[in-house]
Amino acid sequence: MKKRISIIGAGISGLVTAKTLLEYGHEVEVFEKDNELGGVWASSRHYPGMTTQNTKDTYFFSDFPMPKSYPEFPTANQVLEYLKDYATKFELHPHIFTGHCIEAAVYAYDDETKKYYWQLRGHANGKPFTFSRDYLIICNGTFSDRFIPQAPGMDLFTQNGGLILHTTQVRETNNFAGKRVAVIGYGKSACDTAAAIAPVAKTTHLVYREAKWKVPKKIKGINYKYILLSRFGEALTKFRYRSRSENVIHSLGMPKLLLGTMQRIFAGQQRLKKAGLMPEQSIKELLFGELSIESDGFFNLVINKKIQPVKAEVKSFEKDGINLSDNTFLPVDTVIYGTGFSQSLSLFSDAYKQKFTDAAGNYLLYRNILPVDVPALAFNGYNSSFFCTLTSEIAALWLAEYLEGNIGLPEKSAMLAQVKEHIEWRGNYRVKALFRNATVWPFNLTYVDWLLGDMNSKLSAKSMLSEWLTVVNPANYAPVKKKILDRTRKNRNSLKVSAI
């Protein structure tokens, strides 16, 4: 049955969800609070040196490859253009409403129509609007709102000319010439920004809580994709949900041996001991989204004293610098937070959010898509992975098939038990794991296989073998998607004939 569906967010997951649901014949609109589509790739979030962490041949939608002219690691601007071209190719622009912020969503009953519906309220260009829809899909993802931890004295610092920014507010590196800069964090955005600013700044400090492993783009001269962006690479990092072949790999001790070897290679290539940045945790302990690709030139800048790492936290601000948790004072005039993003669902009341989150804020989503006990609501993009274009695309297809009535779900109690068991295991495995259970690391491809299995489909044997031997190719999934959609259309036509 055709539904009127609203999608919140026009990033990767919002775009592919809209495209998929339109293919299934639904009435779709996408609301994006930014003034352009792109989500995390929108120009308002770009910072110097921002690129993909994946190579371009593993980071695209199955039926729309990246341009051949793009470099191995496309820039933020190039990814944004790719997403705009995707929206053009599949005629999504008429369905996307940028500059539209949804402020409230209430699921209500209409006495007149005798139906439940979503009542949505928001504003655009300073003008309020209200409307109702049958179904609501949240695609604002794991990077929705800039996160800057608050500390005493921030106002004093800025009132005396100090500058406090998020990495997404950094534009031209020359603006920091001669500045005394502190970058806060150790993720990719923090290290990218520090590496971009250090050559022109007077001083650049990197204040971090924990050093973490960074994956070199080339490991002993071999592109890292051939080692990690494959099914064999995932098998090395899987500590549950393993197949028989993956159990054999682990029984032979290969993961321990290879991960240990990688750590030694990384430490040697990046000269981590000399840089004073040897991680205390193993790679294995950082597998829930805490690994990132090495920022170009970062470790050389540290070794050459252009970036000075400080293991501490910001305790408070003074008018001319910051006090750190190690009781030192850092004289700076600019503080840039590379502390990531927080997930925001302010459109729901706290009471309603409790229906699909636990006390710790974890999302109770079956297949990272469906709230177990909430009707007419779904999520996409809450499955952050190493292959986010692919996981979001297959999740969109799963959701379309679910709305079609083609996916049989377990009992609610079984679904909830499955979700809670995974959260408990993950919490025991790594307390600091990211994204409040909105991630499928390190089971990226296993997750895709589950979704396909739910749709009575799977990757071809030839494609499966290629993903074990080389790298994951999203184009392999285009024929699988087509077969599922064709099957659904055939079933629809059969029902029409039967009705006649």
N, C-alpha and C positions, 0 to 999 in steps of 0.2 A: 504494500500500500504506500502510495506517495505521501511523504511527510514534509512539513515545513520545518526546516532545521536551521538553527543559528549556531555559528561557530565563533568562538572567541579566540582571536589571535590569527595573524596572517604570516606566521613564520613557516618553517619547513612542514611541520605537522598540520597546520591549518590549511595550507595550500593543497597538500596532497589529499587531505580528507575532503575538502571541497570538490576537487577534481573527481575523486572516486565516487562520492555520493551523487554528483551530477550525472555520472555515467550510469548510475542505477535509477535515474529518473526522479530524484528528489528535488524539492525546491530549497535552494541553499543560499545563505548569505553569510559573509564573513565580516566580523567587526574587529577592527584593529585600532587601538588607541593612539599609536604612532601615526605620523603623517605619511608614512609609506609602508609597504609590505616588507617582509624580510625577517622579522623577529630579531634574533640575536645578530643577524647579518644586516640589519637596517643601518643606514649611514650614521644615525644618531648614536650608534654603539661602537663605531670603528675607533681603533687606536693605532698608533704607528706600529707597523710590523705585524698586524693582525692577518693571519692566514688560517687555512684549514689545518687540522692535525692529520687528516687523512690525505693520501695521494688522490688526485682527481679521478683516477680510474676505479676508486672504491667509494666515492662520495658523489652519487648522483641518483636521480630517480630512474627506475628500470627502463622506462620508455623515452628518456630524454637525457642523453649523455652530455657530459661537459664538453665545451668546444675543444677541438684538438689544439688550438692555439694557446690554450691556458698552460701555465707552468705546472710542474709536478705538484706544488702546493699552492693552489689558487689564493689570491689575495681576497680580502673582505669585499672590496669593490667588485671583483670578478664574480664572487659567489652571489652578491646582490643582483648583478646583471643577469646571472644565470636564472635566479628565481623569478625575476621580472619577465625574462624570456619564456620561462615555463608557464607563467600566468597568461602570457599572450598566446602561446602555442595552443593552450587548452581552453582559451576563452574564459578565463576566470575573472578578469578585471571588472566586468559588469556586476559581479557578485561580491566584490570586495569594497568595503566602506572604511576607508582610512580616516583617522581623526575622530573616530567614534568610540567613546569610552562607555562600556556597560558598567553601571554603578551598583545595580541591584538585580537579583534574579530570584523570583519567588514561584514556587510550584503551587498552583491553586486550582480550585474546582469551579467550573462555570455552570451555574444552575440552569442557564438557558439551554446550552448545548449538551449538558450532562456529560461533559468531558473534562479531564484534567489538562492543564496547559502551563507553559512557562510564561510568566509575565516579566518582561525585561524592561528596565528603566536605565536611561543614560543621558549623555549630552554630546553634542557635536557643534563645533563653532559657537560655543556658549549657549546653545539652545537645547532645551530638554526634549526628550522623546520617550514614548512608551509604546510597546507593542507586545503581542503574544505569539508564541510558536509552540509546535508540538514537541520538539526535541532540542536539547542543548548539548553541545560538545565543547569541552574546554581544551583549547590548544595553546595556552599561554606558556606552556613548557616549564622547564626547571630554571630558566634564566629570566624571570619576569621583571623583577625590580632590582635596581642597583642597591647593593648592601654596603653601607659605611657604618661600622661600629661606633657608637657614641662614646666620648671620653670627656672628662672634666676639662674646662679651659678652652674648648674649641672656639667659642665666641671671642674670648680674649685674644687668641691667636689671629683670627681673621680681622678683628677690629684694628689690629696693629699691622695690617698689610699682609698677613700670612694667607696662603692659598691652600684650600682643602678640596681635592678632586677625587673622582672615581676614574679608573683607567679609561672608561668609555667617554670621559669628558676631555681626554688628552687628544689634541689634534696635531699641531705643528711642533716638532721637536725643537725648532729654533726659539720657540717661546720660552724655553727653559735654559737658554744660554746664560751662563754665569750664575745660575740659581743653585742654592743648596737644597737638594731634593732628598726626601725619604719616601721610598716606595714600600708599601705595606703588603706582605703576602709572599707566597712562593709558588702560586699557580702559574699557568701559562701567561695570563694577561699581565701579572705582576712582573715576571721575568722578561717578557717581551718589551714592556714599557721601560723597565730599568735599562735594558740593553739599547733601546732607541735613544734614551735621554742622556745616558752616561757620557757619550763623546762630546757633548756640548755643555753639560752642566758643570758648575764649579766643583760640587761634590754630589755623589749619588750613593745613598745608603739603602740597603734592602733589609727591612726589618721583618723577620719571619719567626714563626713558632716552631716549625719542624721542617728540616730538609727532607725532600722527597726525590725519588728517582726520576730522572728525565730520560726519555728514550731518544737516542741519537737518530737523526734521519738516515744515517748510514752506519751500520754496525760492521766494523772491520771491512768497510768499503762496499757492503751489501745493503741495498735499500731495505729499510726496516720492514716494509710491507711484506716482503717475501718470508719474513720470520714470524711476524705477529698478525698480519691481516689475512689470515687463512684459517681454515678449520683446524689444521694442525696447531697453529698458534693458539687458538682458543682452547684446544684440548689440553695444552700445557697448563692452562690457568683455571681449569675446571676442577673443583673440589667436591662437586655433587652433580646430580643430573647427568651422569656420564653414560655413554653407550658402552657396549661390550668392547669395541675397539679402543675406546678411550680408557677403559679400565685396564686394558693390556698395557697401554702406554704408561699409565701410572704404576702398575705393578712392577714394571721394569725399572722404575725409578728415574725415568727420563725427565719428567718435569723438574724434580729437585736438582738434577745434574745440569740441565739446560738453563734453568732460571739462575742457578748459582754462577754458571759460566757467563751469562749475560751481565750479571752484577759486576763481575770482575772486569769484563770488557768495558762496560760503561764507566766504571771507576777509573780505569786506565786511560780511555780516550778523553774523558772530561777532566782528568787530573783532579779528582774530587778531594783527595787528601791534601794536595797543595792548596786547593781553593778553600779548604776548611768546611766543605759541604758534603761530607760523607753521611748518607742517611742512616738513622738508627734502626729504621724498620726495613724489612726485606721487601722485595718487589711483590711477593705473594700477599703481603699484608696491605697493599695499596691498590688492590684490584677492583675495588668498587668505585671506579671513576677518579681515583686520585693520581693516576699516572698521566703525564702529559709529555708532549714532544719537546725536545730541547730547543730553547730559543737561540736563534742564530747569533753567534759571537758572545753569548752570555758568560760562559765559563772563562773564556780568554779575558774578558773585561774584569772579571773578579780577580783572576790571577795577576793581572796588570794593575790592580788597585784602582781601576776606574769605577768599579762597583765594590762597595764595602759592605759585606753581609754582617748583620747583627742578629743573633738569636735572642729574641726578646719579644715583648708585646708593648704596645703603646699604653702607658698608664695614665698620663694626663698631658695637657698642652700648657705651655707658658707663652708669653707674648712673642718670644723669639726662638721657640723650639719645642721639643717634646721630651717628656720624662718617660723612661722605659722601665720595664719590670725588673731589669737587672740593676736598678738604682743609678743608671747613668743618664746624663742629659745630652741630647743630640741637638745642636744648633742648626735649625733648618728654616727656610722661608716657604717651602712648598711640601705638602704631604699628599701623596697619591695612593689611594686605596685600591689594591688589586685583590679585594676580598670577595669578589664574585657577586652573586645575586641571591635574592630571597624569593621564594614562591609566594605569590599573593593571590588570594581568592576572596578579596574584600566584597565581591558582589554577592556572596552568601552570608547569611547570619551565622554567628558562632554556633548556635544551636543546630543549624542545618549542617554545618561542616562536620559536626560530631557524628553525623550519620555515616560518613565515609572516611574518617580519620580516627586514629587511636589517641591515647593520652599523650604520646610522645610526638604527635604530628605526622606519623606515617600514614600514607594513603592506603586504604583498604580496597584495592582495585584488583578484581579478577583479571588475569592476563594484562595487568597494568592498564586496563581500559574501562572495565565496568565496576561502578560501586555496587557492592553485593546486594545492598538492601535499599537502593534508591532508584525509582523509576525515571525513565525518559532523560537520563543524564549519562554522558560518557566522557572519557578523557582520551586524548592522543598526544604524544610527545612527553608523557610521563613515563617513558620507557627509554631514558637517556642511555645511549650505547656508543660503541665505537663505530657503528654503522647507522647513524640516526636517520639518514634518508631512507634506508631500507627498512629499519624497524618501524618507522612511522608509516611508510607506505603499506607494508603488509598489515599493520594494525588498522589502517583505514579500510583496507579490503575486508578484514575480519569484521569490523564494525558494520560495514555495508551488508555483509552476508548475515550478520546477526539480526539486523533490522528486517532483512528479507525472510527471517524465520528459518534459515538454513543451518544454524549452529545449535546443537543441543548442549545445554549447560548442566553441570552437576547440580545437586541440591544446594540451596543457599548455605546451609550449615557446612557442607563439604567445601564449597568455594571459600568461605570465610576461614575455615580451619587451615586450608592450604596457604592462604595469604598470610595468616598470623604465624604459621609455622616457619615460613620463609623469613619473615621479619625477625623472629626470635633467633633463628640460626644466624642471620646476617649480623645481628647485634652482638652475638657472642663471638663471631668471627672477626669483626672489626667495628668497634664502637663508633669510630669517627667516620664510618662510611657515609658518602654524600647522598643528597637529594631525597631524603625522607622516603625511602622505598620507591622512588620514582625512577629507578634505574634498573637495567637488566645486565649490567656488568657483573661478572665476567662471562655471562651466558648469552651473549648477543645473538649468535646464530642458533643456539638451542631454542631461544625464545621465538625466532622466526619459524623454526621447524614445528614448534608447538602450535603456533597460529595456523600454519598450513595444514597440520594434522587435523585441527578442529574443522577445517574446511574440506576434509577428505581429499587432500592434495599433498603433493610433495615435489621437491626439486628432482629433476631428471638425474639418472645415474651418472650420465656424462658430466653434467654441471656439478654434481656433488663431488665427483672425482677431481675435477679441475680446481674446486675450492679447497680440497685437501692438499693438492700438489702445488698450486700457485697462490693466487690471491682471490678474495671474494669479488665477484663481478655482479653488480646489481642487475645488469642486463639479462642475466640468467633467469631472473624472476618474471620478466615480461611475458614469456609464453605461458608460464604458470598462472599468472593473473588473468590473461586472456581466456584461458581454458575455463577458469572458475566463472568469469563473467558470462562467457558463451553458454555454459551449462545453466546458469540462472535464467538467462533470457530464453533458452529452450524450454525450461520448466514453466516459465510464465506463459509462453505461447501454448504449451500443452494444456495448461489450466484454462486458458481462454477457449480453446477448442472443446474441452470437456463441458464447459459451461454452456456452450451453444447446443 
